[in-house]
Amino acid sequence: MLTDAQVVDVIDNADQNRFELRLSGDLVGILGYFDLADTPPGAGAGVGVVAARPPGPKGRGRQAPVVSFMHTVIVEDFGHRGLAALMVGRSLDLARGYGWKVRPVCTYVQRFVSAHPEYRDLVVPVDG
């Protein structure tokens, strides 16, 4: 259970392509993301760089970036406290603020979006 004294933050660590859940400053969870469209030519698998936050206005004919939410991880000692849901919700809020569309590759994110219809406008289908 979380106490009132604990501070919960979800931040975007763009250098690591992940959102981070910090509990009173300690890293306790991550949600990794990947933007294939921004992968530099010739880069290997797993390398992706997302445009600076937040992106400029979409403008005429310009589509929102599609970012895959790849995996959600919470440190085992902090499991079963609702922290994954909190991190995913806040990450989706940040994605909305950036003007992103989200491809939920992670099954936890898929289940979260199914249970929270307020985020369905952000979601694009997972191919295959």
Buried (B, 14 or more C-beta within 10 A) or exposed (E): EBEEEEEBEBBBEBEEBBBBBBBEEEEBBBBBBBBEEBBEEEEEEEEBBBBEEEBEEEEEEEEBBBBBBBBBBBBEEBEEBEBBBBBBBBBBBBBBEBBBBBBBBBEBBBEBBEEEEEBEEBBBEBEE
